[in-house]
Amino acid sequence: MEKYPNVKRAALKILSMFGSTYVCESVFSTLKHVKSKHRSVLTDTHVKELLRVLMKVVNEMCPNITRIYNIGKSQSGLKLYAIEISDNPGEHEVGEPEFRYTAGLHGNEVLGRELLLLLMQFMCLEYLSGNQRIRHLVEETRIHLLPSVNPDGYEKAFEVGSELIGWSLGRWSNDGIDIHHNFPDLNAILWAAEAKKWVPRKMFNHHVAIPDWYQSTNVALETRALIAWIEKMPFVLGGNLQGGELVVTFPYDRTRSQGVVREQTPTPDDHIFRWLAFSYASWNS
């Protein structure tokens, strides 16, 4: 962040003390309210750039294995920043799996955002220290971390403060869309094709195209950016972190029978998702 060198240095000191961008932003927010020409000159613009500052710090610490890029913009114009961690950043290597973690679809659920920010710091530091498990992940996998899908919602919730907001403030995008529920229902399309015995003769079950009618519906800019990103990158697996419940959801995250609230709807590779869910839950319970 060459544009704000003093803010960058201050952010480094605060982050090293607290390890949390939310706490860091809270400190800066307090400072900007007591500013004068002789004291702090921090503004909201500086506060909003702290996520980018932290990602830049990680990039400068590990320039050979990280790359920062953005997948688009939010409804208010904030960039959706992601960081790539790989031994050849910016390059897709044939046979090397690509993985993504996203967080912050609901802007007021900050835990996932903080976890991804801490994860990128952890991977950088452990790689530098020679941790063989981390080195193997970096050298054999192309990892993408997108910590804040809904930065507009995060800013709304942050301005009021975590102790004062209700469950809804900052949950939705700036134009009132719940990004988490804004994606096309591809399950129903596949199940209808299976009922007509089109699979696999007319349709494959490993890729269901987004229907044309979906593009004309009320789709958030953030959702469109995510879909374009997923279609561009050959991800083999991805996970999204949310707050509020101790639960792991995986495909198909719906019931096949209409009117039925609870039933098993396994995918052909259900055993893989169950193993992944059990592994994650075992280490994060």
Helices and strands as residue ranges (DSSP letters): H 5-18, H 21-32, H 44-48, H 50-61, E 66-73, E 79-85, E 98-103, H 111-129, H 132-140, E 142-146, H 151-160, G 179-181, H 186-195, G 212-216, H 221-232, E 235-241, H 270-283
